Amino acid sequence: MISRPSCLTGPVRLGHQGGMTNTVAYSLAALIGLAIAADVVLNDGTALLFLAKKFSDLLYVVAFWR
């Protein structure tokens, strides 16, 4: 049997729950929404279009290595 490294089997740090709380999730969603709204208002959505094109390129690369 292969043993797991000690870093994976060690004790859990005190105070660390290991997940994302609802407050953090809502704050992150609000921040992303504000960033999208600011881009649309200030830059006519240029950054969103750029990111969409880069994401499309990433999907092509990932599909190639599949």
C-alpha positions in Angstrom: 0.0 0.0 0.0 1.3 3.5 -0.9 1.4 5.8 2.0 0.2 9.4 1.7 2.6 12.3 2.4 2.5 13.7 5.9 1.3 17.1 4.5 -2.0 15.5 3.5 -2.5 13.5 6.7 -1.4 16.0 9.3 -3.6 17.8 11.7 -6.0 20.5 10.6 -5.0 24.0 11.5 -7.0 25.6 14.3 -9.5 28.2 13.1 -9.5 27.0 9.5 -12.9 25.7 8.3 -11.7 24.7 4.8 -14.5 26.3 2.8 -15.9 29.5 1.5 -18.5 31.2 3.6 -21.7 32.8 2.2 -20.4 36.3 3.1 -17.2 35.8 1.1 -19.2 34.3 -1.8 -21.6 37.2 -1.9 -18.9 39.8 -1.6 -16.9 38.2 -4.4 -20.0 38.1 -6.6 -20.7 41.7 -5.9 -17.2 42.7 -6.7 -17.3 40.8 -10.0 -20.6 42.4 -10.9 -19.3 45.9 -10.1 -16.2 45.2 -12.2 -18.4 44.1 -15.2 -20.7 47.1 -14.8 -17.7 49.5 -14.6 -16.2 48.0 -17.7 -19.5 48.3 -19.6 -20.0 51.9 -18.5 -16.5 53.2 -18.8 -15.0 51.1 -21.6 -18.0 49.9 -23.6 -17.2 46.3 -22.6 -13.8 46.2 -24.2 -12.2 44.3 -21.4 -15.0 41.7 -21.4 -14.6 41.2 -25.1 -10.9 40.7 -24.6 -11.4 38.2 -21.8 -14.0 36.3 -23.9 -11.6 36.0 -26.8 -8.8 34.8 -24.5 -11.1 32.3 -22.9 -12.1 31.0 -26.3 -8.4 30.6 -27.2 -7.9 28.7 -23.9 -10.8 26.4 -24.7 -9.2 25.6 -28.1 -5.9 24.7 -26.4 -7.5 22.6 -23.8 -9.6 20.8 -26.5 -6.4 20.2 -28.5 -4.7 18.4 -25.5 -7.8 16.3 -24.8 
